[in-house]
Amino acid sequence: MATYKKKYKAEGKKEQAQFDESEFETAGVLNTLDETASRSEKWIEQNSKALFLSLVAVVVIFLIIFRVY
């Protein structure tokens, strides 16, 4: 999902200094966000029927209350 790793070659240098990006706080935050999004998407897919039925029930209850008053 996140693409924060950039590789480039500096002009005039044969070897480029390589950094361990896992040391940076941003890399950790992005990895955490990716994992959280994946778990959320999986949970929504597994519970989509219950979520849809709950939404329909709330709308029906709202319409019933709206009709009465």
N, CA, C and O of each residue as an XYZ file, in Angstrom:
276
protein
N       0.823     -1.176      0.000
C       0.000      0.000      0.000
C       0.873      1.247      0.000
O       0.773      2.076     -0.905
N       1.729      1.385      1.013
C       2.582      2.562      1.091
C       3.898      2.287      0.374
O       4.483      1.211      0.495
N       4.337      3.275     -0.363
C       5.611      3.127     -1.053
C       6.532      4.237     -0.577
O       6.551      5.334     -1.135
N       7.277      3.941      0.439
C       8.162      4.937      0.989
C       9.625      4.608      0.733
O      10.503      5.396      1.085
N       9.902      3.462      0.130
C      11.282      3.088     -0.164
C      11.655      3.634     -1.538
O      11.060      3.270     -2.552
N      12.618      4.487     -1.546
C      13.067      5.064     -2.803
C      14.524      4.693     -3.000
O      15.343      4.846     -2.094
N      14.837      4.214     -4.170
C      16.208      3.860     -4.483
C      16.683      4.756     -5.618
O      16.003      4.929     -6.629
N      17.819      5.295     -5.428
C      18.390      6.152     -6.453
C      19.902      6.026     -6.402
O      20.467      5.548     -5.419
N      20.533      6.452     -7.449
C      21.991      6.446     -7.491
C      22.458      7.890     -7.561
O      22.057      8.656     -8.438
N      23.296      8.230     -6.635
C      23.851      9.577     -6.630
C      24.859      9.694     -7.777
O      25.642      8.779     -8.035
N      24.819     10.817     -8.441
C      25.731     11.028     -9.555
C      27.152     11.195     -9.031
O      27.373     11.872     -8.026
N      28.113     10.578     -9.712
C      29.505     10.729     -9.360
C      29.970      9.786     -8.262
O      31.148      9.809     -7.906
N      29.109      8.978     -7.726
C      29.500      8.036     -6.680
C      29.267      6.622     -7.183
O      28.241      6.321     -7.793
N      30.232      5.769     -6.916
C      30.073      4.389     -7.347
C      29.181      3.609     -6.401
O      28.383      2.775     -6.829
N      29.321      3.883     -5.117
C      28.494      3.187     -4.137
C      27.642      4.198     -3.402
O      28.059      5.320     -3.116
N      26.472      3.772     -3.119
C      25.533      4.644     -2.423
C      25.390      4.143     -0.991
O      25.334      2.938     -0.748
N      25.332      5.056     -0.069
C      25.138      4.671      1.331
C      23.738      4.097      1.474
O      22.761      4.693      1.021
N      23.652      2.937      2.106
C      22.344      2.310      2.278
C      21.908      2.495      3.721
O      22.691      2.328      4.656
N      20.643      2.843      3.875
C      20.085      3.084      5.190
C      19.112      1.968      5.527
O      18.412      1.450      4.656
N      19.076      1.611      6.776
C      18.086      0.655      7.248
C      16.840      1.456      7.615
O      16.783      2.086      8.671
N      15.847      1.424      6.730
C      14.666      2.255      6.920
C      13.783      1.799      8.068
O      12.887      2.534      8.483
N      14.017      0.604      8.588
C      13.223      0.143      9.726
C      13.559      0.943     10.979
O      12.795      0.922     11.944
N      14.701      1.656     10.978
C      15.069      2.476     12.117
C      14.263      3.769     12.174
O      14.129      4.360     13.245
N      13.738      4.208     11.069
C      13.014      5.464     11.021
C      11.603      5.287     11.561
O      10.972      4.251     11.352
N      11.126      6.286     12.241
C       9.793      6.244     12.838
C       8.703      6.195     11.762
O       7.684      5.531     11.950
N       8.902      6.876     10.662
C       7.910      6.908      9.588
C       7.658      5.518      9.021
O       6.516      5.154      8.741
N       8.716      4.750      8.854
C       8.561      3.394      8.317
C       7.711      2.554      9.251
O       6.854      1.797      8.794
N       7.930      2.673     10.537
C       7.143      1.924     11.508
C       5.684      2.337     11.490
O       4.793      1.493     11.574
N       5.441      3.628     11.382
C       4.069      4.132     11.346
C       3.355      3.622     10.099
O       2.205      3.190     10.176
N       4.021      3.670      8.964
C       3.396      3.212      7.722
C       3.113      1.717      7.767
O       2.065      1.278      7.292
N       4.016      0.935      8.323
C       3.775     -0.504      8.457
C       2.583     -0.772      9.366
O       1.768     -1.648      9.077
N       2.476     -0.028     10.455
C       1.349     -0.188     11.369
C       0.036      0.166     10.682
O      -0.967     -0.525     10.859
N       0.040      1.237      9.901
C      -1.168      1.633      9.179
C      -1.578      0.568      8.167
O      -2.765      0.272      8.026
N      -0.613     -0.007      7.466
C      -0.907     -1.064      6.503
C      -1.541     -2.271      7.186
O      -2.525     -2.827      6.698
N      -0.968     -2.669      8.316
C      -1.498     -3.830      9.039
C      -2.901     -3.555      9.560
O      -3.766     -4.428      9.485
N      -3.141     -2.368     10.082
C      -4.449     -2.009     10.612
C      -5.491     -1.975      9.503
O      -6.609     -2.458      9.685
N      -5.135     -1.410      8.361
C      -6.065     -1.354      7.234
C      -6.400     -2.762      6.748
O      -7.553     -3.048      6.424
N      -5.413     -3.631      6.696
C      -5.654     -5.003      6.256
C      -6.597     -5.727      7.213
O      -7.513     -6.427      6.780
N      -6.368     -5.555      8.518
C      -7.248     -6.213      9.498
C      -8.657     -5.652      9.425
O      -9.625     -6.402      9.548
N      -8.792     -4.340      9.228
C     -10.111     -3.720      9.137
C     -10.858     -4.215      7.910
O     -12.040     -4.549      7.990
N     -10.174     -4.262      6.784
C     -10.814     -4.744      5.556
C     -11.255     -6.190      5.710
O     -12.345     -6.555      5.270
N     -10.425     -7.014      6.326
C     -10.763     -8.419      6.530
C     -11.996     -8.550      7.428
O     -12.881     -9.361      7.153
N     -12.056     -7.745      8.515
C     -13.179     -7.797      9.444
C     -14.472     -7.368      8.748
O     -15.519     -7.980      8.956
N     -14.405     -6.328      7.932
C     -15.589     -5.860      7.210
C     -16.069     -6.915      6.228
O     -17.274     -7.138      6.104
N     -15.152     -7.567      5.529
C     -15.537     -8.629      4.594
C     -16.201     -9.789      5.322
O     -17.177    -10.353      4.826
N     -15.686    -10.152      6.490
C     -16.251    -11.276      7.238
C     -17.611    -10.935      7.834
O     -18.447    -11.825      7.995
N     -17.850     -9.683      8.162
C     -19.082     -9.287      8.838
C     -19.976     -8.411      7.967
O     -20.801     -7.663      8.492
N     -19.829     -8.489      6.665
C     -20.575     -7.605      5.773
C     -22.083     -7.839      5.861
O     -22.859     -6.885      5.814
N     -22.499     -9.080      5.986
C     -23.932     -9.369      6.060
C     -24.538     -8.775      7.333
O     -25.597     -8.150      7.283
N     -23.882     -8.966      8.451
C     -24.387     -8.428      9.718
C     -24.383     -6.897      9.691
O     -25.311     -6.269     10.200
N     -23.361     -6.303      9.111
C     -23.313     -4.844      9.013
C     -24.439     -4.305      8.147
O     -25.064     -3.302      8.489
N     -24.697     -4.966      7.033
C     -25.770     -4.541      6.144
C     -27.133     -4.670      6.828
O     -27.960     -3.763      6.742
N     -27.365     -5.795      7.506
C     -28.642     -5.986      8.194
C     -28.821     -4.970      9.323
O     -29.934     -4.498      9.557
N     -27.761     -4.637     10.010
C     -27.826     -3.622     11.068
C     -28.187     -2.262     10.486
O     -29.000     -1.532     11.053
N     -27.588     -1.929      9.368
C     -27.893     -0.658      8.719
C     -29.349     -0.608      8.280
O     -30.022      0.405      8.470
N     -29.833     -1.682      7.701
C     -31.238     -1.740      7.277
C     -32.156     -1.609      8.492
O     -33.161     -0.902      8.426
N     -31.829     -2.275      9.595
C     -32.649     -2.195     10.805
C     -32.697     -0.771     11.345
O     -33.759     -0.302     11.757
N     -31.575     -0.088     11.349
C     -31.553      1.297     11.830
C     -32.405      2.189     10.948
O     -33.126      3.047     11.458
N     -32.342      2.009      9.651
C     -33.146      2.809      8.726
C     -34.628      2.524      8.932
O     -35.438      3.451      8.944
N     -34.995      1.253      9.095
C     -36.398      0.893      9.308
C     -36.906      1.493     10.611
O     -38.006      2.045     10.648
N     -36.130      1.393     11.669
C     -36.536      1.980     12.949
C     -36.694      3.490     12.828
O     -37.654      4.059     13.347
N     -35.768      4.131     12.152
C     -35.865      5.571     11.938
C     -37.135      5.923     11.169
O     -37.826      6.878     11.524
N     -37.450      5.167     10.125
C     -38.651      5.448      9.343
C     -39.917      5.220     10.163
O     -40.883      5.970     10.023
N     -39.928      4.206     11.010
C     -41.094      3.948     11.853
C     -41.292      5.098     12.842
O     -42.412      5.575     13.023
N     -40.222      5.538     13.475
C     -40.315      6.643     14.414
C     -40.718      7.918     13.694
O     -41.529      8.685     14.213
N     -40.184      8.153     12.541
C     -40.505      9.343     11.749
C     -41.973      9.338     11.333
O     -42.610     10.391     11.319
N     -42.521      8.167     10.993
C     -43.931      8.046     10.581
C     -44.879      8.307     11.744
O     -45.940      8.905     11.564
N     -44.496      7.857     12.942
C     -45.366      7.981     14.098
C     -45.501      9.434     14.514
O     -46.593      9.865     14.884
N     -44.435     10.188     14.463
C     -44.485     11.584     14.921
C     -44.723     12.488     13.786
O     -44.797     13.703     13.969
